[in-house]
């Protein structure tokens, strides 16, 4: 199987104004990510509000993502479930959807049980026969494993071929993983909203998995990295950094509001708890987005609803 690398934006779950899954809006976002020049996409991830989805919703949208991306870009499927059985069901569905890899966050139910974690990843690898990406999310989302602990898991569970590292300092951890794996991994991706991407790429990160609201800018930045143009990498990063910092606070709410203003979705409804925008936040976001229009195109809805 071809190794995956590059920009893999995480797809949000799109809801209508009443909180129901909006499959048409989801499809428009997938098409936008593909048109942006991204190398692949991810669904579901932490940025997808996956904890707020039923198993049936996750399976339905995973199948839709696979259908929409097949033959166009690579698809990484989130297969971390609330139990081993649910994770297995998701892994099998991901394989059927054509996933290039399974992204699986370290499960809380195995906190402190390294042997149990290794057995869990071996089990998923045997169920789906698909490369696994261990998502090392920080607590409380994941277990925030040390690089040494991850490397021990990689030795014990050969199905783990990739790591998505999201703990601070991300760059140092990526260096430790790449040095320690000695070729035993096919790649290490950065996450954390793409806020540390310049350091991650300089240290040899295989790719990045940011949120998707500025996918064309992330794709352009990675293209500059591949061309060896570090100056352009930094210029693009600095242009988008204000939005990335705001996204760190408002998470999926920021992503969806930007997508709504860009005319890609009808509603920025979120199910997950978290800070909401007030009038001044909306004004600040407007100013940020207007300064990026030369790279992202004009806003369809420049103001808040």
N, C-alpha and C positions, 0 to 999 in steps of 0.2 A: 504494500500500500504506500502511496506517495506521502511523504511527510508533509504536515501542514505548517505553514509559516505566514507571517504578515499580519494584516489588520482583520480582526474578527469581532465586529461590533456585537454587543449583546442586544437582542431584540426585546423590547418591552412588550408586555401583554396589553393590547389595546381594548378598552372598554367603551361602550356607548355611555350616554349621559345618565342612564339608569343602572350602570354597573354590570351590564351583560357583556360577554366577550364579543368584540367586533371583528369578525374574521376578515371582512373586506378592508377595514383599516389596517389590520395586521398585514395583509397581503400588500397593501400600498407601501408600508414601511419596508417590507422585504425587497420589493422592487427598487425602492430608493437606495437601500444599502448596496444592492447589486450594481445599480447605475453609478454609485459613488466611486467604484473602483476597488472596493474592499475585496480581500482575498477569500473571505468566508463570513459566516455569522454564527451566532450562538443562541440557542433557546432550549429550555429556559435557564436563566441564571439568576443571581441575586437581584439584578436590575430588572428582572421580568416579574417581580412580585410573586415568585413561584410558591411561597408559603401561603398565599391567598388563593391559589388555584386548587380546584378539586383534581383528583387523579384523572377523571374523564376529560376535563379541560386541558390538562397538560398533554395527555395522549393525543387529543384531537389537534391541538396546535402544533405539536411536534410532527405529526403526520403532514399537516399543511406546510410547515416549514420545509420538510423534506421534499415535498412535491414541488414547491416553488423554487427551490434552489438546485434541484437535480440537474446536472449537466451545465450549470451556470457558475456556481461557486461552491466551495466546501461548506459543510454543515457540521457543527459540533453540537451534540445534544446533551443537555443537562439530565443526568440520570440518578441524582441523589434522591432517595425516597425516605419515607418515615419509618420504613422497616426493610429488612433484606428482601422480602417478597415484593414490596412495592418497587424497590430499586431494580430488581430483576425484571419486573414487568416493563419498567421504563427502558431498561437496557435493550430488551428484545424489540420494543417498539422503535427505539432509536436505530437499531440495526436494519429493521424493515424500512425505515425512512431514509436509509442511505447515509447515515451519519459516518463521518470520517473518524470520529473519536467520541468517547463518552466523557463528559466533564462531571466529576463526582466529588462533591465537597466532603470533607472528613466528617463522619456522622457523630453527633453528640452522644448517641447511645453507647459508643465505644471509647469514650473519653478515658484516657489512662490505660487502655488495653491495647498495647502495641501488637501483640500476637493476634488479637481479635481484628484489628484494623487490617493487618496483612491478609488474614483469612477472608475478610470481606472483599478486599480488592481482587484476590485470587478468584473468589467465587464469581464476581461480576465478569471478570475476564473470561472465565469458562462458559458462562451463560451466553454471552453475546459474541465472543470471539472478535472483539473490536478494541482497538487501542484505548487505554484509559488515560485521561488527564486528571491528576489529583489536584483538586482546587483547594489550595491552602489559604482559606479565608481566615481573617483574624476573629478572635472571640468578640462578641457572642455568636456571630454567624457560623464560624467553623471552630476548629480546635487550635489554630495558630501554631502548628508544629514547627519545631526547629529544623534547620537544614539537615542536621545529623539524623534526626528522627525520620525525615522524609527519605533520605538516602538509604536508611535501613529498610524502609518499606519497599523501596524500589528493588532492593536485592531480594526481598522475600516474595514480592508479587510482580513477576516480570511483565504482566499485562500493563503496568503503569509505564507509559512511554513518554508522557508529558507532565509538566507541573505548571499550574497557574499560581504564581506567588503574589500574595497581596498583603503581606505583613511588613511592617516598618523595621529597619530601612530596606525597602524592596531591592534596591540595587545590590547591596552587600549580600543579601540572601541569594539573589540570582547568581552572583559570582561563586558563592559557596556551593550551590547546587551544580553548576556547570563544572567547576573544578573537581568536586567530589564524585560526580557521576562517572567521570572518565569515559565518556562515550556511552554510558548505560542508559541515557535518555535521548529521545529524538528531539527534544526541545524544551525550553522553559519560556513561558509567556508571562508578561506583566499584566497586571489588572489595576485595581485601585483607581478606576476611573480615568486612567491615562495621565494622571497628574505627575508621574515621575518617569515618563517615557524616554526623555533624552538620556538620563543616567542608565536606564535599563538597556536601551539599544547600544550604548557605548560599552556596556559590559557583556554584550553578546546575546541578549534576549532574542528568542526566535520570532516573537511577535507581541502583539498587544490585544487586549480584549476590553475596550472601553465601552461606555454607553454609545448610542447610535445617533445622537442628535446632530453631530458634526462629522458624519462618516466621511464625507469627501475631503475634509481637511486632514483627518487621520490618514486616509489613503494617500493623499499628496505628500504628507510628511514621511510616510514609510517609503514611498517611491524615491524621495530625496535621499533617504537613508541608504537605500539599495544603490543609488547612483554615487554614493560617497560625498554628498553635498551637505556636510554638517551645518553649514551656515543657514541653508534653507530649512533644515530640520528645526533649528532653534527659532528661526523667524516665524514659522508656522505655529510652533508650540507656544511662543509668546503671544501670538495673535489670539489663540483660542483659550489661553490660560484663565482669563477672567470667568468664562463660562464654565470651565472645568471646576474652578473653585466654588462657584455658586452651586454646581451640581453636587459637590461633596456635602452640601447642607441639605438641599431639597430633593436629592436623589431622583427617583422615578418621576416626581412631580415636575422637576425642571425639564427632564428629557421629554415628557409628553407635552408640556407647554410649548417648548421649542418646535416640536413636530407639528403641533396644532397651528402655530403661527406661520409655519412654512407651508401650510395647506395640505399636509399629508394625512392628518387625522381630523375627525370632527370634534372629538371630545378629549379633554385631558384628565378624565376621571381616573382616580386611583383608589384601590381598595386598601392598600397598606397604610398604616398609621405613619405620621411624620409631620414635620413643619409645613404649613401652608403659606402661600404668598400673601402679603398685604399689598396695598397700593404702591408703596415705595419700592418693594421688591419687583413688582411688575415694571415700574418705570426704569429701574436699574437694568433689568433684563432687556428691555427695549433698546436702551442705549448700547448695550453690549452687542446685540444682534445687528443693529444698524451699521456698526463698525465692521461687520464681517460680510456685508452684502456683496462686496466685490468678489468674494470667494465662494459664497453660498447661494447667491442670487437674491432677488428682492423678496421680502416677506409678503405672504398673501394676507396675513392678518397681523399688522405690526403692533397692535395694542391688545390689552387684555379684554376678555369678554365683558 
